[in-house]
Amino acid sequence: MKLFQDLFLTDYGSLSLIVILFMLVMAAWFVWFFMRKMNQKPGSK
């Protein structure tokens, strides 16, 4: 329980949670971006 208290109730826990969520969103965006680029026909924008 101390882990969740530190994660949600302290300043360093909140910043860590924000960084973790940002990294997950960024990873999902990169997957979407590169999958879209791989499925494009050559020469198209």
Biopython code that builds the backbone (N, CA, C, O; Angstrom):
import numpy as np
from Bio.PDB.StructureBuilder import StructureBuilder

atoms = [
    (1, "MET", "N", (0.809, -1.196, 0.000)),
    (1, "MET", "CA", (0.000, 0.000, 0.000)),
    (1, "MET", "C", (0.859, 1.270, 0.000)),
    (1, "MET", "O", (0.467, 2.298, -0.553)),
    (2, "LYS", "N", (2.027, 1.181, 0.625)),
    (2, "LYS", "CA", (2.920, 2.337, 0.666)),
    (2, "LYS", "C", (3.321, 2.766, -0.747)),
    (2, "LYS", "O", (3.504, 3.952, -1.021)),
    (3, "LEU", "N", (3.452, 1.783, -1.634)),
    (3, "LEU", "CA", (3.816, 2.083, -3.020)),
    (3, "LEU", "C", (2.781, 2.990, -3.672)),
    (3, "LEU", "O", (3.137, 3.989, -4.296)),
    (4, "PHE", "N", (1.507, 2.650, -3.532)),
    (4, "PHE", "CA", (0.454, 3.458, -4.150)),
    (4, "PHE", "C", (0.307, 4.812, -3.469)),
    (4, "PHE", "O", (-0.006, 5.805, -4.125)),
    (5, "GLN", "N", (0.526, 4.860, -2.177)),
    (5, "GLN", "CA", (0.485, 6.143, -1.479)),
    (5, "GLN", "C", (1.597, 7.056, -1.994)),
    (5, "GLN", "O", (1.369, 8.242, -2.235)),
    (6, "ASP", "N", (2.789, 6.509, -2.159)),
    (6, "ASP", "CA", (3.890, 7.311, -2.694)),
    (6, "ASP", "C", (3.620, 7.726, -4.132)),
    (6, "ASP", "O", (3.924, 8.855, -4.519)),
    (7, "LEU", "N", (3.050, 6.821, -4.930)),
    (7, "LEU", "CA", (2.819, 7.112, -6.340)),
    (7, "LEU", "C", (1.780, 8.209, -6.532)),
    (7, "LEU", "O", (1.961, 9.086, -7.376)),
    (8, "PHE", "N", (0.709, 8.175, -5.774)),
    (8, "PHE", "CA", (-0.391, 9.119, -5.993)),
    (8, "PHE", "C", (-0.376, 10.344, -5.092)),
    (8, "PHE", "O", (-0.999, 11.352, -5.428)),
    (9, "LEU", "N", (0.308, 10.290, -3.968)),
    (9, "LEU", "CA", (0.182, 11.374, -2.994)),
    (9, "LEU", "C", (1.436, 12.226, -2.820)),
    (9, "LEU", "O", (1.405, 13.211, -2.083)),
    (10, "THR", "N", (2.527, 11.874, -3.475)),
    (10, "THR", "CA", (3.730, 12.685, -3.341)),
    (10, "THR", "C", (4.034, 13.386, -4.657)),
    (10, "THR", "O", (3.536, 12.993, -5.712)),
    (11, "ASP", "N", (4.856, 14.426, -4.585)),
    (11, "ASP", "CA", (5.201, 15.158, -5.797)),
    (11, "ASP", "C", (6.049, 14.318, -6.741)),
    (11, "ASP", "O", (5.827, 14.343, -7.951)),
    (12, "TYR", "N", (7.005, 13.582, -6.217)),
    (12, "TYR", "CA", (7.834, 12.750, -7.097)),
    (12, "TYR", "C", (7.046, 11.567, -7.653)),
    (12, "TYR", "O", (7.341, 11.096, -8.751)),
    (13, "GLY", "N", (6.056, 11.083, -6.920)),
    (13, "GLY", "CA", (5.203, 10.012, -7.431)),
    (13, "GLY", "C", (4.318, 10.507, -8.563)),
    (13, "GLY", "O", (4.134, 9.813, -9.563)),
    (14, "SER", "N", (3.773, 11.704, -8.405)),
    (14, "SER", "CA", (2.926, 12.283, -9.450)),
    (14, "SER", "C", (3.725, 12.530, -10.725)),
    (14, "SER", "O", (3.247, 12.251, -11.825)),
    (15, "LEU", "N", (4.936, 13.052, -10.580)),
    (15, "LEU", "CA", (5.781, 13.280, -11.755)),
    (15, "LEU", "C", (6.161, 11.956, -12.417)),
    (15, "LEU", "O", (6.210, 11.870, -13.644)),
    (16, "SER", "N", (6.427, 10.941, -11.627)),
    (16, "SER", "CA", (6.743, 9.621, -12.183)),
    (16, "SER", "C", (5.551, 9.067, -12.952)),
    (16, "SER", "O", (5.717, 8.507, -14.036)),
    (17, "LEU", "N", (4.363, 9.218, -12.405)),
    (17, "LEU", "CA", (3.159, 8.735, -13.071)),
    (17, "LEU", "C", (2.932, 9.475, -14.390)),
    (17, "LEU", "O", (2.552, 8.865, -15.389)),
    (18, "ILE", "N", (3.163, 10.770, -14.389)),
    (18, "ILE", "CA", (3.015, 11.560, -15.619)),
    (18, "ILE", "C", (4.016, 11.094, -16.670)),
    (18, "ILE", "O", (3.663, 10.961, -17.842)),
    (19, "VAL", "N", (5.256, 10.844, -16.268)),
    (19, "VAL", "CA", (6.277, 10.390, -17.213)),
    (19, "VAL", "C", (5.927, 9.013, -17.767)),
    (19, "VAL", "O", (6.077, 8.776, -18.966)),
    (20, "ILE", "N", (5.468, 8.112, -16.921)),
    (20, "ILE", "CA", (5.080, 6.775, -17.367)),
    (20, "ILE", "C", (3.933, 6.861, -18.362)),
    (20, "ILE", "O", (3.974, 6.207, -19.404)),
    (21, "LEU", "N", (2.916, 7.650, -18.065)),
    (21, "LEU", "CA", (1.782, 7.790, -18.973)),
    (21, "LEU", "C", (2.204, 8.439, -20.286)),
    (21, "LEU", "O", (1.741, 8.037, -21.353)),
    (22, "PHE", "N", (3.077, 9.437, -20.217)),
    (22, "PHE", "CA", (3.565, 10.091, -21.427)),
    (22, "PHE", "C", (4.315, 9.103, -22.316)),
    (22, "PHE", "O", (4.129, 9.098, -23.533)),
    (23, "MET", "N", (5.155, 8.273, -21.717)),
    (23, "MET", "CA", (5.916, 7.288, -22.489)),
    (23, "MET", "C", (4.994, 6.268, -23.150)),
    (23, "MET", "O", (5.248, 5.861, -24.284)),
    (24, "LEU", "N", (3.940, 5.850, -22.476)),
    (24, "LEU", "CA", (2.991, 4.904, -23.065)),
    (24, "LEU", "C", (2.243, 5.530, -24.236)),
    (24, "LEU", "O", (2.053, 4.889, -25.271)),
    (25, "VAL", "N", (1.820, 6.777, -24.074)),
    (25, "VAL", "CA", (1.126, 7.475, -25.160)),
    (25, "VAL", "C", (2.074, 7.685, -26.337)),
    (25, "VAL", "O", (1.675, 7.508, -27.488)),
    (26, "MET", "N", (3.319, 8.058, -26.066)),
    (26, "MET", "CA", (4.283, 8.267, -27.129)),
    (26, "MET", "C", (4.578, 6.960, -27.871)),
    (26, "MET", "O", (4.707, 6.965, -29.095)),
    (27, "ALA", "N", (4.684, 5.855, -27.156)),
    (27, "ALA", "CA", (4.926, 4.562, -27.791)),
    (27, "ALA", "C", (3.755, 4.182, -28.690)),
    (27, "ALA", "O", (3.966, 3.698, -29.802)),
    (28, "ALA", "N", (2.528, 4.395, -28.227)),
    (28, "ALA", "CA", (1.346, 4.094, -29.042)),
    (28, "ALA", "C", (1.322, 4.969, -30.287)),
    (28, "ALA", "O", (0.970, 4.499, -31.368)),
    (29, "TRP", "N", (1.691, 6.234, -30.144)),
    (29, "TRP", "CA", (1.707, 7.133, -31.300)),
    (29, "TRP", "C", (2.746, 6.678, -32.326)),
    (29, "TRP", "O", (2.473, 6.687, -33.526)),
    (30, "PHE", "N", (3.944, 6.276, -31.860)),
    (30, "PHE", "CA", (4.981, 5.809, -32.780)),
    (30, "PHE", "C", (4.533, 4.557, -33.519)),
    (30, "PHE", "O", (4.778, 4.429, -34.718)),
    (31, "VAL", "N", (3.882, 3.634, -32.825)),
    (31, "VAL", "CA", (3.374, 2.430, -33.487)),
    (31, "VAL", "C", (2.373, 2.823, -34.564)),
    (31, "VAL", "O", (2.459, 2.341, -35.693)),
    (32, "TRP", "N", (1.431, 3.689, -34.229)),
    (32, "TRP", "CA", (0.439, 4.134, -35.209)),
    (32, "TRP", "C", (1.109, 4.836, -36.396)),
    (32, "TRP", "O", (0.766, 4.568, -37.548)),
    (33, "PHE", "N", (2.056, 5.725, -36.120)),
    (33, "PHE", "CA", (2.719, 6.507, -37.161)),
    (33, "PHE", "C", (3.496, 5.607, -38.128)),
    (33, "PHE", "O", (3.370, 5.738, -39.346)),
    (34, "PHE", "N", (4.296, 4.695, -37.575)),
    (34, "PHE", "CA", (5.110, 3.842, -38.435)),
    (34, "PHE", "C", (4.268, 2.810, -39.172)),
    (34, "PHE", "O", (4.594, 2.464, -40.308)),
    (35, "MET", "N", (3.213, 2.314, -38.576)),
    (35, "MET", "CA", (2.319, 1.391, -39.288)),
    (35, "MET", "C", (1.659, 2.109, -40.458)),
    (35, "MET", "O", (1.509, 1.533, -41.536)),
    (36, "ARG", "N", (1.267, 3.358, -40.254)),
    (36, "ARG", "CA", (0.662, 4.138, -41.333)),
    (36, "ARG", "C", (1.665, 4.374, -42.455)),
    (36, "ARG", "O", (1.323, 4.266, -43.633)),
    (37, "LYS", "N", (2.909, 4.699, -42.087)),
    (37, "LYS", "CA", (3.939, 4.943, -43.093)),
    (37, "LYS", "C", (4.280, 3.660, -43.855)),
    (37, "LYS", "O", (4.521, 3.711, -45.061)),
    (38, "MET", "N", (4.303, 2.525, -43.181)),
    (38, "MET", "CA", (4.640, 1.268, -43.852)),
    (38, "MET", "C", (3.549, 0.843, -44.830)),
    (38, "MET", "O", (3.839, 0.155, -45.809)),
    (39, "ASN", "N", (2.312, 1.235, -44.585)),
    (39, "ASN", "CA", (1.211, 0.827, -45.444)),
    (39, "ASN", "C", (0.969, 1.780, -46.601)),
    (39, "ASN", "O", (0.115, 1.510, -47.446)),
    (40, "GLN", "N", (1.701, 2.894, -46.664)),
    (40, "GLN", "CA", (1.547, 3.827, -47.766)),
    (40, "GLN", "C", (2.244, 3.294, -49.021)),
    (40, "GLN", "O", (3.217, 2.544, -48.945)),
    (41, "LYS", "N", (1.726, 3.696, -50.151)),
    (41, "LYS", "CA", (2.367, 3.341, -51.411)),
    (41, "LYS", "C", (3.599, 4.228, -51.600)),
    (41, "LYS", "O", (3.601, 5.378, -51.163)),
    (42, "PRO", "N", (4.631, 3.716, -52.236)),
    (42, "PRO", "CA", (5.839, 4.532, -52.473)),
    (42, "PRO", "C", (5.520, 5.748, -53.349)),
    (42, "PRO", "O", (4.778, 5.638, -54.325)),
    (43, "GLY", "N", (6.070, 6.874, -53.005)),
    (43, "GLY", "CA", (5.886, 8.093, -53.770)),
    (43, "GLY", "C", (4.702, 8.926, -53.328)),
    (43, "GLY", "O", (4.563, 10.068, -53.768)),
    (44, "SER", "N", (3.843, 8.394, -52.471)),
    (44, "SER", "CA", (2.703, 9.199, -51.996)),
    (44, "SER", "C", (3.094, 9.910, -50.706)),
    (44, "SER", "O", (3.959, 9.449, -49.961)),
    (45, "LYS", "N", (2.443, 11.035, -50.460)),
    (45, "LYS", "CA", (2.775, 11.825, -49.277)),
    (45, "LYS", "C", (2.006, 11.368, -48.082)),
    (45, "LYS", "O", (2.164, 11.926, -46.996)),
]
sb = StructureBuilder()
sb.init_structure("model")
sb.init_model(0)
sb.init_chain("A")
sb.init_seg("    ")
for serial, (resi, resn, name, xyz) in enumerate(atoms, 1):
    if name == "N":
        sb.init_residue(resn, " ", resi, " ")
    sb.init_atom(name, np.array(xyz, "f"), 0.0, 1.0, " ", f" {name:<3s}", serial, name[0])
structure = sb.get_structure()
